[in-house]
């Protein structure tokens, strides 16, 4: 697969392609999380939190088709990565790492000195990615009900 076939772009979270990615992501979380996942509540929050000036949503496409997303909530103390997902059929291509790098770049552009994220314990592949990308586990910094791990990386 050629890198030129992949496009990453910041998009409005309300676009059909962004909504398709978020809906697929939430459905996967509902299947994987031990207690399920309340997608209705999360989708509303995504539209607010991932829309400027509060935040942004990165959509990844392969040959024009949306295959991933990753959001950044622009908190003043440290931007927070949320809703990072790659379609199962596109996993293993390094897209998660590429999106993570782009979010770090976008956070740096805001003047941030650190970036944070939280995640659920069942998302072992995501936890491994974050650790390998230089994120370190830190004490709980949010009340996210689905989170079991909190990470931060200095920019």
Secondary structure, 3 states (H helix, E strand, C coil): CCHHHEEEEEECCCCHHHHHHHHHHHHHHHHHCCCCCCHHHHHHHHHHHCCCCCEEEEEEEECCEEEEEEEEECCCCCEEEEEEEECHHHCCCCHHHHHHHHHHHHHHHCCCCEEEEEECCCCHHHHHHHHHCCCEECCCCCCCCCCCEEEEEEC
